[in-house]
Amino acid sequence: MRRLAALLLLLATPALAQEAPAMHGGPVRALATAPGLLASAGFDSAVILWDPAAGTARRVLRWHAGGVNALAMLADGRLASAGADGRIALWHPEDPGPDPAQVLGGHTAPVAGLAAAPDGRLASAGWDGAVRIWGPDAVFTAHQGPVNAVAFRDDGVLASAGFDGTVRLWPGGEILAELGLPRTALVAVPGARLAVAGVDGAVQLIGPGGAEQMLAGAGRPVVSLAVAQGVLAAASLGGDVALYDLGAGRLLRVLEGPGLPVWSVAFSPDGATLWTGGADRRVRAWDVATGRHLSPLGAEPAALPEGLDPEGARVFRACSACHSLQPGPGNLAGPSLHGIFGRRMGSLPGYRYSARLAQGDIIWTPETVADLFTRGPDEVTPGTTMPMQRVDNPEDRAALLRFLQEATR
């Protein structure tokens, strides 16, 4: 129905830390865990600190000026967050203040990945083509294009994976593997090995000498990997998570979620629970041993209006992760669609638009909205940070327009 060509990067207004809302205001892009703590980050610019045992949120951090793409727990207990604004924030989870303890600047484009080493080093992957190590600082730029992920192997060597399809080792930039299509996720595996995945859905294990082992592919882009207790989790934009037995190199089971893209995975420190974050704005818990869905965190998303075009409502569910139908800017990653027809692009009061949308040179009508989803935001409004997606099926597109005309009045 729709084609995703890039990671979502949505701008929202930074705000002070506050009592936690029920859930994220957009897809959950990153997760990180520590004993007694779960952190989640989303395209709504927020980082939420959860009490995983109680299932409740402790704090919401709204400091980043854009979607938060990556989280990492440092060896000293601090939490690192990074995203579309190119900055890395270091937080003390128990500090009630609204601002980070430290800010690391240097990337000139969104930061897509973070990795922490036991010796205290932090690494970052940027869409500016740079791999950075912080403490001691170093910058590496051998990748041809955006770098999507970094990981420290258990022998201390830093690896990176990027849009150019290569996996490289640092500081020398040696190419460990050339895998063709863009690689989107990377994680260290015991034995100085790496697991890497990409837009083709393939998940591969790479040994210290570069030898590869292919695991069963998901068929849809894999955007997040996590490993614990000999189990590898691979999150797919197709809406499911594959669990692999690393010792046997085989698929254990597939966790089937709500049928929406799953953007992030992280194991609990003991490896017994898998946390997933997806386009439905939920953080969900799964029993690793049985594959049973335990519970989601936060309240249920608002129900769509009843009595409207059912096919259009089905198509709109993908949009509802970021857009509300209620008046006002709200706390979602995208602006409300209430009253969209006849409204000038970039004009909703209280919502912080990207520079391109703020130009306001399009009036939203059924025709211009149809064009947006036919050609895609990357062609209709080039330079915008809107999701690069299309509704390719003409019947789905017509149903979506019918629904919006009814639901946004």
N, C-alpha and C positions, 0 to 999 in steps of 0.2 A: 504493500500500500504506500509506503513512503521509503525514501532512500536517505540514509544518514551518511553524509560525506565528511563530517568533521566532528570533533567534540564540541558540545554546547559550551558557549561562553556568554553568560548573561550578566548584565550589570545591574546592581541594586544599590540602594543607599546604605552606606555604613551607619551603624547606630551603636549605642552603648550596650554593654552586657546587660541582660535583663532576665527576669523570670522566664523560664522556658515556655514557648508556645507548645501546642500539641504535637507539631510535626514540622518538618522542613517545608519551605515554600517552593521547592523545585526538586528535581531529581537528586538523589543522594549519590555523590560522585566519589567519596572516599570514606574509609573507615580505619580506625586504629584502636588497639586494645592494650590495656595494662591491668594488673591485678586490681579489681574493684572499679575499673573505669572503662568506659567505651566512648569514643569520640566519633562523631560523624560530621561530614562536610558536604555542602550542596551547591548547586548552581544559583541558590538564592543568596549567596555571599555569607551564609551563616556557618559557624562551627558550633555544634551542640555537644555538651558533655553530659553523658548519661550515667546513672547508677544502674548497671546491668542486672543486678540482683532484684532491685525494686521495680525495674522497668520504667523509671521516671527520669525526667531531665533535671539536671542540677543547674546548668548555666547555658546561656546562649551568647556567643561571641560574634558580634557583627562589626568587625574592623576592616576586613578586606573590601576593596572597591571592585568587586566582581566575583564571579563564581569561584569557589574553592575546589581545586582539582586534586589535591594531595595532602595527606597527613602522615606523620611518622612520630613514634614515641622514641625519645632519645634515652641514652643510657642513664642520664642523671635524673630522669623522671619528667623532664619538660616535654611538651607537645609542640611539634613543628607543623605549621599549616602554610600552604602556598596555592596560588591560583592565577586567575586571569590578569591581575594587576602586576604580575612579575615579581612580587615581594614575598619573602619568607618571614613569617612571624613565629617567634618562640614564646610559648606560654608556660607559666607555672599553673597547673590545673587547680591548685588550691588557692591561688591568688584571686580575690574577688574583683580586682580592678578591670576596667573596660579595655585597657590597652595592653599589648604584648610586652613581655619583659625585654625583648630585643627584636630588632628588625634587621634582616639581611637583604641588602639591595645589590643589584649587579646585572641581573637578567634584564634584557630589553624586550621581552615578549613573555607570554604566559608560561608559568611553570607547570609542567604536566606530571612530574613525578618527584618523589622524595624517598630517600633511604637512609637509615641510621645504622652505624656500626657499633659493636660493643665497646670499642676504644674511644667513643665519643664523637667520631667524625659524622658529619651530615653531608649527604650528596643530593644534588638537584639536577633535574633534566628540564631543559627549556626549549620552547619552540623557536628561540633565537639560534638554535643549533649548538648551544653550549651545554657542556657538562661541567658542573662546579662541585668542588669539595670545600667545605667550610670547616676550618679548624684542624690543621693549617689550610689556608685558602689556596686554591689552584683552579685554573680554568682550562678546559680542553675543548677543541673545536674541530674535530676531524669528521664528524657526521655531515652528510650532505642533506641538510634539511632539518626539520624539527626533531628533537629528541623527546621520546614519549615516556621512557622509564629508566630507572637506575636500580641497582641492587649490589650490595656487598656480599661476595661469596664468603663461605665460612673460613677460607684461608686469608681473608682480609683484602682481596683484590676487588676493585670496583669494576662493574660491568654496566653497559648502557645499551639500549635498543631504540631504534628510531624509524622515522618515516622512510629512510633509505633502505630498509630491510636488513641492516647489518646489526650484529651484536659485537661490541668492541670492549676491550679491556684497557684499563688506565693504570698508570699515566702514559703509557706509550701509544695508545690508540690502535693496538693490534686488532685486526678483524678476527674474531673467534668463529663467526658464522656469517654467511651471506645467504639470506633466506628469501630474497626477491621482494615480495609485497611488504608494505609497512608493518612493523612490529609495534604493538600497542601495550604490551604488559610484560613484566620481567620480575622474577623472584628467585632468590637463592634457595638451593636444594642441598641437603647434606652431601658431603663428599666433594666439595668444590665444584658442584654442578649448578646449572641454571635451568629454570623452566621459562620458556618464552612463548608468547602467543601473538597473533596478529589479526588483520582484517579478514583473512581467509578462513578464520576459525580453527586453524591448526594450532596444536599445543605440542611443543617439542622440548625434550630434555637434551641439554648440551653438556658434555663432559669437559673436564679441564683441558683436554687436548683438542676440543672441537668436535668430537664424535657426537652424532645426533641420534636420538631415538624418538620416533613419532608416536604420540599418543592419539587415541581416537579423536578426530576433529569434531567440533560442535556444528560446523556448517554456517554459523553466523559469526560476525566479529566478536572476538574475546577481548575484553577491555580491562579485566582485573584478575590477578592471580594471588593466591595465598597458600602457605604450606604450614603444616603442623603434624607432629606425630606420624610421619610417613604418609600423610594424605595431602594431595594437591587439589585445591578448588579453583575452578575456572569459570568466571562469570561471563555470560553471553548476552549480546544485545537481542538475541532471540527470546530472552525471558527465562532461561533456565540456568542452572549451575551444575557443572559436571564435577564429580569427585573421583579422583584417580588414586589407586594404590601404587605408590612410587616404587615399593619393593618389587612388585610383580609387573609393573608397567601396564596395568589394565584399568579399565573403567569399573568403578565400584557401583555407582548409581548416579542418577540424574535427579536433582531437586527441581521440581516444577512449581514455579511461582504463579503470580497473577497474570502471566502472559505479556508482561511489559519488559522493556530492557532492564537488565540487572547491571548496574554500573560499578559495583564495588563489593568486595568480600574481605573478611578478616576472621581469623580464628580467635577464640578466647585463649588466654594464656595457657590453660591446661589442655587445649585442643579438643575438648568435648563438645563445644558449641561453635557453630559457624554463624557469623553475622553477615547479612547481605543488605545492600542498599540499592534501591531501584528508581525507576521513573515514576512509580506511584507515590514517591515521597516518603516511603516507609523504611524503617530499619527492622529487619525480621531476624528471628532466631531459629536455628535448625539443630536438631540432634544429629551429630555426625555419625554415630554408630548405627542409627536406624533410618536416617533421612527424614524423620518426622518434623513437620513444621511446628514450632513451639508457640511462638506468639510474636506479633508485631509491637513495636514501641509507639507510644503516642495514640492519639484519637483517630477515629476513622475519617477519611476525607469526606468533604461535603458531597451529598448526593446530587446528581444532575436533576434538573427540572423534569417532572413527569409530564406525559401527554404530548411530547414533542416528537419529531421525526425519529423513529428508533434507529434507523440506519445512520442518520447523521449523528445521533448521540454516540453510537459505537465508534465512529471515526473520530469524534471530538475527544474521546477519553484520552488519546495520546496528547492532545493539547492541554487537557485539564491539569497535567502535572505542573504547568507553569502559568496558566491563565485562569482567572476566575470569571464568573458571569455576574458577579455582584458589583454594585457601584463602589468607587474608591480604589486607591492603589493597592490596598491590602498588603500582605507580606509574602506574596508569591514572587517567583523569579521574574515573571513577565507581567506586563500591565493588564489590568482588567479589560475584558472585551465588552463590558456593558456599554451600550450605546455606540458601538464601534462604527456602524454604518452612518456615513455623513461626517465622521470625525476626521480631522487632519492628523496624519501620521506624527507621532512624537509629541502629542499635545495634552495627554492626560495629566492633570495637576497632581503633584505629589510623587510622581514616578520619575526616577532618574534614567533617562534614555542614553543609549550610546550616541556618539557625535553624529553618526550618519542618520539615525532615525530622528534626531532632534532637528534636522533640517526641515522636516515637515513639508516635503514637496509632493506628497501623494495624499489624496482624499480616499478614505476607505469606502468602497462601494462593492456590491456583489462582483462586479467585473474586475476591480483591482485586487480584491482578495483572491478571486479565482486565478488571476495571473500570478499572484505571489506563490500559490501552491502548485501552479503548473510549471513555471520556470524555476522557482526556488528563490529564496532571499539572496543567495549569492549572485544571482543575475539581476533580479529586480531592484535590490538595494545593496549593491556591492559595497563592502566595507562595514556592513552592519555586524553586530554580534548576535543577531537572531539565529536560532537553530537552522542549519542548512538542510532543510528537508522539503520533500515534495509529496503531494498526493497524486500519484501517477494514474490511478484508475479514475476515468471520467465519472463513473457512477458514484464512487466514493466522494469525489470532489463535489458533485452536485448535491449529494446528501448532506455533506458538511455545510454547504452554503444554505440549504433549506433550514437546517438546525440553527445556524447562527442568526439567520434573519428572524427566527421565532424567539430564540433564547436570549438575545441581547437587547431586546426592546426595553 
